[in-house]
Amino acid sequence: MVNMVVFEVNEVTLYKMGVGWLSSRATCDAKEVLFPVLVKNQDDFLKTFHVEIEGEAMLSSIAFDTDSSKGIEIDQDGNALASILNLLSGSKVKIGELEGKLVGYQYVESENGKENMIVLLMTGDLGIHPIPADTIKYILPIEEYFIKNLGDQIDLLSKSKKENVKNIKISFTEEGKNVVNVSYLTELPAWLSSYRIYAIDEKNVMFELWSLVTNNSQQDWIDAKIHLITGLPISFRYDVSSPWLIDRPYIERPKQTGISVMTPETSYEMRDERPAPAPAAAPKRGLARMKKSMAEGVGFAADEDMDDLYEYEPSAEEAAEIVDTTESVSFSLKQLVTIKKGESAFLLLHSKQLPKETINIYNKFQHVTHPFKAIEVENLTGYGWEAGPVTIYEKGNYAGEAMLDKVPKEEKQIIPYLVEQDISIKQIENSTTKKVGISLSDHYYVETYLNETIYELEIDNKGDEEKTIICEVPKLYGYKIDKKKFKLETKETANYFRSKIVVDAKTTKKVKIPTLRKTSESVSIASISDEYLDDLLKLETITEKQIQVLKKIKQMRKDKNQINEQINSEQANLGRIDQEYQRITQSINVLTSEGDEGKMRAKYVERMNNLFETMEKKRKLVEDLQHKLSTVDDEIYGLLDNL
């Protein structure tokens, strides 16, 4: 007999990645109990469940219904009768006064074009009786097997239509009073971090870490132990509940005897399906309870002392036990918590007094004319802070809020939360570039440039107090602060230079933040102009050997220029001679070989031959000059190798 007992959730462990470890407890004296699980969480339960029994009995089995046993299916048109007829086909049934075996059904088109179902029944005399379905009042199964099968299938169909919960049957080896603990992994909303910072005085704040926990399971959590873990264990969905049907190779029977059959070699790569281990047990837990003055949100008065502002019962720092490892932080609430299904709750995890510094931080891209008021706090809580919203309170009143990024322990964090309108800032940028040097490097001369960007800030403090302002200016690629010109404290972030500037009350202060970088351009010495070559010869860092080499190169460059001029001149002459050669050739083509034309033609032929010889000589001269030019280039590069 299955014992219907109620399992109560007594322990909940939540992670930051959408899963939780639920532990439920019940007392039973039967040999079997039912444990309800949402169908969507069934696979997670089956691959991760852990059952502990306090008593004499031992765990025997975990059983559950599989959808594959459900033989009855409603077709796409919702025709339930057709589905039942398919299930009873071939069995003995009684329809009205007739009794026989159900053959099946078919659709017949009527005169008006409508299709009507006809049920076919074969009686004992082998007669086939067509029975219009719309005249059938009932169909009565007669054979016991089909009666039971139909009942089982209707029950399964009914279950699939009900609430999306499946009962897992847990069986024990024997009856007797046992306390059963069932734990398993399930999908639950990730818990969220939320922070509060209360200003105590000019140098201290009270830091609070809150968590938002949501119960969307099918059970209430009544007086449950709560653990909140920042870690991200690997978790995944896996189909455990549906049957794993392996396709087998089909072997045909031999056509004749005496011939052996060769079967294909088949291997199956079986996956390891051992249940994942339960998360490590978290430390003991509890819930902080603030006294009435805080729970009702009483405001802070300026003259209230600290004992009146922050009263906890027990103390806030003891609201949860905290264990920090390299992988995660575990918060275990010390008091039991009740969160009913469909509800969310805020839980106070930790509170600690931290030192602070009030500053103003200015970034032109965040606000053009005003800085943000901010506090700088150091994470001395002993654990890393997760990302989440943080709200700032001053004198008991809301002052502003911000988004807190992850903050490792013992690191400082600036938290801007309010536009400081008592301070106005104007920022302009001026950029210049100038050449600051020339040098030799192998075959190249290198020009060095100094790029300077100066950020000019005019800060007007209209307030009655001295203000400290962190001014952020863009950190352009390759730029550094010019420390020779700027002596104020400056830190670098990934994108900004942060300079700390103090401005007296009722004072306007002008500040220049100079940033600079050096860049260089290299050009082959073989291709530079004579003017650049002369500049190189004037360098103070040049050696005597380099001077001699550069002078030789300069002379050879002159020789190159002369050769180029000669080549250009000879090529121009070749062009003119070729034009005359073409003109004479055309004249010869129109003159005959007789009389005066014959004499004129002979002169043209002689002139043409002379021009051809002259062109050949000049072509040879140009080739020699080009070869000489190439030789000079090789000599120049050879000299460059000696620099």
TISE-655924 format. One record per residue (C-alpha): residue in three letters; x, y, z. Coordinates in steps of 0.05 Angstrom, whole numbers, padded with zeros to 5 digits, always signed. Layout:
<rs>
ALAXYZ/...
</rs>
This chain:
<rs>
MET+00000+00000+00000/VAL+00026+00069-00019/ASN+00028+00117+00040/MET+00004+00188+00023/VAL+00049+00232+00067/VAL+00066+00305+00062/PHE+00139+00322+00050/GLU+00159+00389+00080/VAL+00218+00429+00052/ASN+00267+00438+00110/GLU+00330+00462+00074/VAL+00342+00504+00012/THR+00409+00519-00022/LEU+00406+00571-00077/TYR+00459+00587-00129/LYS+00470+00647-00174/MET+00457+00609-00239/GLY+00383+00589-00234/VAL+00386+00523-00196/GLY+00374+00503-00124/TRP+00384+00443-00079/LEU+00319+00426-00042/SER+00315+00379+00018/SER+00247+00354+00041/ARG+00229+00312+00102/ALA+00171+00266+00121/THR+00154+00212+00171/CYS+00120+00148+00145/ASP+00106+00076+00166/ALA+00087+00045+00099/LYS+00132+00008+00051/GLU+00121+00059-00004/VAL+00111+00134-00006/LEU+00096+00183-00062/PHE+00140+00244-00073/PRO+00110+00299-00118/VAL+00156+00331-00171/LEU+00139+00381-00225/VAL+00142+00347-00292/LYS+00190+00401-00318/ASN+00238+00384-00260/GLN+00231+00308-00266/ASP+00296+00296-00303/ASP+00335+00340-00255/PHE+00305+00300-00197/LEU+00322+00233-00227/LYS+00394+00250-00244/THR+00410+00283-00177/PHE+00364+00255-00123/HIS+00392+00234-00055/VAL+00350+00195-00005/GLU+00368+00187+00069/ILE+00327+00143+00116/GLU+00328+00149+00191/GLY+00303+00081+00214/GLU+00311+00006+00203/ALA+00289+00005+00130/MET+00334+00013+00069/LEU+00318+00044+00002/SER+00292-00007-00047/SER+00275+00031-00111/ILE+00253+00097-00142/ALA+00196+00086-00193/PHE+00158+00133-00239/ASP+00109+00131-00297/THR+00138+00137-00367/ASP+00099+00170-00423/SER+00116+00114-00471/SER+00067+00066-00436/LYS+00009+00111-00456/GLY-00022+00076-00515/ILE-00083+00121-00525/GLU-00072+00186-00562/ILE-00123+00237-00584/ASP-00113+00251-00658/GLN-00101+00320-00687/ASP-00176+00331-00699/GLY-00192+00314-00627/ASN-00231+00251-00647/ALA-00230+00212-00582/LEU-00278+00157-00610/ALA-00229+00140-00666/SER-00173+00134-00615/ILE-00213+00086-00571/LEU-00235+00044-00631/ASN-00163+00036-00651/LEU-00146+00012-00581/LEU-00205-00039-00580/SER-00197-00062-00651/GLY-00199-00139-00654/SER-00232-00147-00586/LYS-00303-00172-00567/VAL-00351-00114-00553/LYS-00425-00102-00547/ILE-00457-00046-00587/GLY-00530-00039-00572/GLU-00563-00107-00582/LEU-00506-00133-00625/GLU-00445-00171-00597/GLY-00383-00189-00636/LYS-00312-00170-00653/LEU-00296-00098-00669/VAL-00266-00097-00739/GLY-00252-00022-00743/TYR-00282+00039-00774/GLN-00284+00078-00838/TYR-00310+00145-00864/VAL-00365+00146-00917/GLU-00384+00208-00955/SER-00458+00224-00951/GLU-00502+00256-01005/ASN-00491+00326-00976/GLY-00415+00316-00981/LYS-00405+00306-00906/GLU-00361+00248-00881/ASN-00395+00202-00831/MET-00359+00149-00789/ILE-00383+00077-00798/VAL-00363+00025-00745/LEU-00355-00046-00770/LEU-00374-00104-00724/MET-00367-00178-00741/THR-00418-00223-00706/GLY-00414-00297-00692/ASP-00444-00316-00759/LEU-00387-00278-00792/GLY-00434-00223-00814/ILE-00404-00154-00820/HIS-00450-00101-00793/PRO-00439-00028-00811/ILE-00463+00016-00754/PRO-00466+00092-00762/ALA-00425+00123-00706/ASP-00477+00177-00692/THR-00528+00122-00673/ILE-00482+00087-00623/LYS-00502+00101-00550/TYR-00446+00060-00518/ILE-00392+00009-00533/LEU-00381-00044-00479/PRO-00315-00082-00479/ILE-00325-00156-00459/GLU-00254-00185-00454/GLU-00219-00173-00387/TYR-00152-00155-00418/PHE-00181-00100-00461/ILE-00224-00074-00404/LYS-00162-00067-00359/ASN-00119-00039-00415/LEU-00171+00013-00434/GLY-00179+00033-00361/ASP-00103+00040-00351/GLN-00095+00082-00414/ILE-00153+00128-00396/ASP-00120+00138-00327/LEU-00054+00157-00360/LEU-00089+00204-00408/SER-00125+00236-00349/LYS-00059+00245-00312/SER-00028+00280-00372/LYS-00085+00330-00373/LYS-00083+00346-00298/GLU-00035+00391-00260/ASN+00036+00385-00287/VAL+00060+00344-00226/LYS+00086+00273-00226/ASN+00088+00228-00165/ILE+00154+00191-00155/LYS+00144+00126-00117/ILE+00198+00113-00065/SER+00199+00040-00040/PHE+00233+00012+00023/THR+00255-00058+00041/GLU+00206-00063+00099/GLU+00150-00028+00134/GLY+00159+00011+00199/LYS+00164+00082+00223/ASN+00219+00118+00184/VAL+00240+00190+00174/VAL+00255+00201+00101/ASN+00297+00259+00074/VAL+00295+00270-00001/SER+00342+00320-00034/TYR+00349+00339-00107/LEU+00370+00393-00155/THR+00316+00435-00187/GLU+00307+00499-00227/LEU+00296+00559-00182/PRO+00305+00633-00194/ALA+00375+00658-00180/TRP+00381+00698-00115/LEU+00399+00771-00124/SER+00446+00816-00084/SER+00423+00884-00061/TYR+00463+00932-00018/ARG+00449+00989+00031/ILE+00500+01039+00056/TYR+00481+01084+00115/ALA+00524+01144+00131/ILE+00543+01144+00205/ASP+00590+01203+00206/GLU+00642+01236+00162/LYS+00689+01176+00165/ASN+00645+01115+00172/VAL+00585+01079+00140/MET+00543+01019+00157/PHE+00545+00969+00100/GLU+00488+00919+00091/LEU+00482+00860+00043/TRP+00411+00838+00027/SER+00387+00781-00017/LEU+00323+00772-00056/VAL+00299+00700-00055/THR+00239+00674-00096/ASN+00201+00609-00083/ASN+00169+00585-00148/SER+00169+00512-00129/GLN+00106+00472-00116/GLN+00115+00473-00040/ASP+00118+00524+00015/TRP+00183+00531+00052/ILE+00162+00531+00125/ASP+00217+00544+00177/ALA+00269+00522+00127/LYS+00344+00529+00132/ILE+00369+00576+00077/HIS+00438+00575+00044/LEU+00457+00626-00009/ILE+00518+00609-00052/THR+00553+00656-00100/GLY+00588+00598-00136/LEU+00570+00575-00206/PRO+00572+00498-00207/ILE+00564+00466-00276/SER+00493+00443-00286/PHE+00454+00419-00347/ARG+00389+00387-00370/TYR+00390+00314-00388/ASP+00334+00267-00409/VAL+00333+00213-00356/SER+00258+00198-00351/SER+00240+00175-00422/PRO+00261+00104-00443/TRP+00325+00099-00482/LEU+00309+00056-00543/ILE+00370+00032-00581/ASP+00362+00016-00654/ARG+00388-00054-00669/PRO+00414-00078-00736/TYR+00365-00121-00775/ILE+00393-00187-00801/GLU+00355-00222-00857/ARG+00346-00297-00853/PRO+00392-00336-00901/LYS+00362-00355-00968/GLN+00391-00426-00965/THR+00420-00470-00911/GLY+00494-00484-00903/ILE+00515-00411-00913/SER+00541-00373-00853/VAL+00515-00304-00839/MET+00565-00247-00829/THR+00536-00198-00779/PRO+00561-00126-00775/GLU+00602-00108-00715/THR+00563-00058-00673/SER+00587-00018-00613/TYR+00550+00030-00569/GLU+00583+00087-00534/MET+00547+00086-00467/ARG+00546+00150-00429/ASP+00561+00153-00355/GLU+00494+00169-00323/ARG+00513+00166-00250/PRO+00474+00218-00210/ALA+00512+00283-00198/PRO+00536+00291-00126/ALA+00497+00337-00081/PRO+00528+00405-00067/ALA+00573+00407-00007/ALA+00536+00419+00058/ALA+00533+00493+00072/PRO+00548+00521+00142/LYS+00493+00531+00192/ARG+00442+00584+00176/GLY+00397+00638+00206/LEU+00359+00702+00193/ALA+00374+00771+00220/ARG+00317+00807+00255/MET+00322+00882+00262/LYS+00289+00918+00319/LYS+00226+00956+00308/SER+00260+01023+00295/MET+00295+00994+00233/ALA+00241+00945+00211/GLU+00190+01000+00205/GLY+00238+01045+00167/VAL+00244+01099+00221/GLY+00284+01158+00194/PHE+00350+01180+00223/ALA+00354+01244+00263/ALA+00418+01285+00260/ASP+00428+01283+00335/GLU+00414+01208+00343/ASP+00474+01169+00364/MET+00496+01104+00332/ASP+00463+01058+00383/ASP+00395+01086+00365/LEU+00406+01083+00290/TYR+00432+01011+00285/GLU+00400+00961+00332/TYR+00399+00888+00312/GLU+00373+00827+00349/PRO+00416+00788+00343/SER+00472+00832+00318/ALA+00471+00843+00243/GLU+00541+00815+00233/GLU+00515+00748+00261/ALA+00454+00744+00214/ALA+00488+00691+00172/GLU+00550+00648+00177/ILE+00597+00665+00120/VAL+00647+00618+00089/ASP+00692+00646+00035/THR+00730+00599-00011/THR+00768+00609-00075/GLU+00707+00587-00115/SER+00649+00620-00078/VAL+00619+00652-00016/SER+00567+00615+00025/PHE+00516+00652+00068/SER+00478+00607+00116/LEU+00423+00643+00154/LYS+00422+00626+00227/GLN+00348+00631+00237/LEU+00295+00590+00201/VAL+00257+00624+00144/THR+00186+00616+00117/ILE+00174+00633+00043/LYS+00109+00606+00014/LYS+00104+00584-00058/GLY+00094+00642-00105/GLU+00126+00690-00056/SER+00192+00728-00054/ALA+00229+00753+00007/PHE+00287+00799+00023/LEU+00336+00770+00073/LEU+00390+00808+00110/LEU+00456+00770+00103/HIS+00509+00815+00133/SER+00522+00884+00162/LYS+00588+00915+00178/GLN+00616+00984+00194/LEU+00666+01007+00142/PRO+00711+01068+00136/LYS+00693+01116+00081/GLU+00719+01178+00045/THR+00670+01227+00013/ILE+00694+01253-00054/ASN+00667+01283-00118/ILE+00683+01251-00184/TYR+00679+01289-00250/ASN+00674+01258-00319/LYS+00654+01302-00377/PHE+00621+01244-00413/GLN+00576+01229-00353/HIS+00557+01301-00337/VAL+00584+01361-00375/THR+00583+01413-00319/HIS+00576+01379-00251/PRO+00613+01323-00215/PHE+00580+01266-00178/LYS+00583+01261-00103/ALA+00612+01194-00084/ILE+00638+01153-00027/GLU+00700+01111-00030/VAL+00696+01048+00014/GLU+00743+00990+00023/ASN+00715+00920+00021/LEU+00734+00895+00091/THR+00675+00846+00097/GLY+00720+00786+00085/TYR+00685+00765+00020/GLY+00678+00791-00051/TRP+00618+00833-00068/GLU+00574+00809-00125/ALA+00545+00857-00176/GLY+00480+00890-00154/PRO+00444+00955-00139/VAL+00467+00996-00079/THR+00426+01050-00044/ILE+00459+01106-00004/TYR+00426+01138+00057/GLU+00448+01202+00091/LYS+00418+01222+00159/GLY+00366+01169+00150/ASN+00341+01195+00083/TYR+00349+01168+00012/ALA+00409+01203-00020/GLY+00419+01165-00086/GLU+00436+01098-00116/ALA+00484+01063-00163/MET+00501+00996-00194/LEU+00558+00961-00158/ASP+00605+00919-00200/LYS+00641+00859-00171/VAL+00689+00882-00117/PRO+00742+00834-00091/LYS+00756+00834-00017/GLU+00805+00886+00009/GLU+00796+00930-00053/LYS+00770+01001-00053/GLN+00709+01021-00093/ILE+00684+01091-00112/ILE+00608+01094-00112/PRO+00578+01157-00144/TYR+00505+01169-00124/LEU+00487+01243-00128/VAL+00499+01302-00175/GLU+00538+01355-00136/GLN+00507+01420-00159/ASP+00551+01465-00114/ILE+00609+01450-00161/SER+00612+01472-00234/ILE+00667+01450-00281/LYS+00687+01471-00351/GLN+00735+01426-00390/ILE+00769+01440-00456/GLU+00823+01402-00493/ASN+00882+01428-00534/SER+00926+01382-00576/THR+00993+01397-00609/THR+01045+01357-00647/LYS+01118+01376-00658/LYS+01181+01342-00684/VAL+01231+01331-00628/GLY+01285+01289-00660/ILE+01317+01254-00719/SER+01361+01192-00714/LEU+01392+01138-00757/SER+01372+01065-00753/ASP+01400+01016-00803/HIS+01375+01037-00873/TYR+01326+01087-00844/TYR+01324+01154-00812/VAL+01273+01161-00757/GLU+01233+01224-00741/THR+01206+01229-00669/TYR+01145+01270-00653/LEU+01116+01293-00587/ASN+01039+01291-00585/GLU+01011+01331-00527/THR+00939+01338-00504/ILE+00925+01386-00447/TYR+00859+01383-00409/GLU+00843+01451-00380/LEU+00793+01450-00323/GLU+00761+01510-00289/ILE+00730+01487-00223/ASP+00681+01533-00187/ASN+00664+01512-00115/LYS+00604+01552-00093/GLY+00596+01512-00028/ASP+00615+01531+00042/GLU+00663+01473+00050/GLU+00729+01451+00019/LYS+00716+01398-00035/THR+00759+01341-00059/ILE+00746+01325-00133/ILE+00770+01265-00173/CYS+00774+01291-00245/GLU+00773+01237-00299/VAL+00803+01255-00366/PRO+00807+01206-00425/LYS+00866+01160-00428/LEU+00882+01161-00503/TYR+00923+01105-00533/GLY+00997+01111-00515/TYR+00988+01175-00473/LYS+01019+01185-00404/ILE+01013+01241-00353/ASP+01069+01292-00361/LYS+01096+01286-00290/LYS+01147+01341-00301/LYS+01091+01391-00310/PHE+01037+01359-00266/LYS+01052+01341-00194/LEU+00982+01324-00167/GLU+00964+01253-00146/THR+00940+01215-00208/LYS+00918+01143-00218/GLU+00905+01105-00282/THR+00844+01063-00299/ALA+00832+01025-00363/ASN+00802+01087-00398/TYR+00817+01148-00354/PHE+00869+01187-00315/ARG+00842+01204-00246/SER+00871+01266-00214/LYS+00854+01287-00143/ILE+00843+01362-00137/VAL+00825+01400-00074/VAL+00786+01465-00081/ASP+00774+01513-00023/ALA+00704+01538-00006/LYS+00677+01596-00049/THR+00737+01589-00096/THR+00749+01581-00170/LYS+00810+01540-00188/LYS+00842+01529-00256/VAL+00881+01465-00269/LYS+00918+01438-00330/ILE+00927+01363-00337/PRO+00980+01351-00390/THR+00984+01284-00425/LEU+01035+01265-00478/ARG+01061+01209-00520/LYS+01120+01201-00568/THR+01110+01173-00638/SER+01160+01160-00693/GLU+01161+01153-00769/SER+01216+01118-00808/VAL+01236+01131-00880/SER+01288+01096-00922/ILE+01351+01139-00928/ALA+01358+01117-01000/SER+01294+01154-01018/ILE+01300+01219-00978/SER+01315+01287-01008/ASP+01382+01322-01005/GLU+01353+01371-00954/TYR+01337+01314-00906/LEU+01406+01285-00919/ASP+01437+01352-00899/ASP+01395+01351-00835/LEU+01422+01282-00818/LEU+01494+01307-00827/LYS+01480+01361-00775/LEU+01458+01312-00721/GLU+01500+01317-00658/THR+01494+01242-00645/ILE+01523+01222-00713/THR+01592+01188-00714/GLU+01650+01206-00760/LYS+01642+01140-00797/GLN+01568+01155-00809/ILE+01586+01224-00834/GLN+01635+01196-00886/VAL+01583+01144-00908/LEU+01528+01197-00915/LYS+01575+01243-00954/LYS+01591+01186-01002/ILE+01517+01172-01009/LYS+01504+01245-01022/GLN+01556+01246-01078/MET+01529+01182-01108/ARG+01459+01212-01106/LYS+01486+01270-01148/ASP+01517+01219-01196/LYS+01449+01185-01199/ASN+01415+01250-01215/GLN+01465+01263-01272/ILE+01455+01193-01299/ASN+01380+01202-01296/GLU+01385+01268-01332/GLN+01428+01236-01387/ILE+01380+01178-01394/ASN+01322+01226-01400/SER+01360+01267-01453/GLU+01379+01206-01494/GLN+01308+01178-01490/ALA+01281+01246-01514/ASN+01331+01244-01573/LEU+01309+01173-01589/GLY+01238+01196-01593/ARG+01254+01252-01642/ILE+01297+01205-01685/ASP+01243+01153-01686/GLN+01192+01204-01709/GLU+01238+01225-01767/TYR+01251+01151-01783/GLN+01176+01138-01788/ARG+01166+01199-01833/ILE+01222+01178-01881/THR+01194+01108-01883/GLN+01127+01134-01905/SER+01160+01177-01959/ILE+01199+01118-01987/ASN+01135+01078-01992/VAL+01103+01130-02040/LEU+01165+01142-02085/THR+01180+01100-02146/SER+01250+01074-02167/GLU+01253+01113-02233/GLY+01278+01182-02252/ASP+01282+01238-02201/GLU+01237+01200-02154/GLY+01287+01143-02157/LYS+01344+01189-02137/MET+01303+01220-02081/ARG+01283+01151-02057/ALA+01357+01130-02055/LYS+01374+01190-02011/TYR+01317+01174-01964/VAL+01340+01102-01958/GLU+01411+01124-01941/ARG+01383+01174-01889/MET+01339+01120-01860/ASN+01397+01072-01852/ASN+01438+01126-01817/LEU+01380+01141-01770/PHE+01373+01067-01753/GLU+01447+01062-01736/THR+01441+01124-01692/MET+01380+01096-01656/GLU+01416+01030-01642/LYS+01475+01067-01612/LYS+01430+01110-01568/ARG+01390+01049-01545/LYS+01455+01016-01525/LEU+01477+01079-01489/VAL+01411+01082-01450/GLU+01418+01009-01430/ASP+01489+01022-01405/LEU+01466+01083-01366/GLN+01409+01044-01334/HIS+01458+00989-01315/LYS+01504+01041-01285/LEU+01444+01071-01247/SER+01428+01002-01219/THR+01501+00993-01199/VAL+01500+01061-01162/ASP+01436+01039-01124/ASP+01471+00975-01103/GLU+01531+01014-01079/ILE+01486+01061-01039/TYR+01451+01003-01004/GLY+01519+00972-00992/LEU+01541+01037-00958/LEU+01476+01037-00917/ASP+01495+00969-00890/ASN+01557+01002-00859/LEU+01517+01055-00820/
</rs>
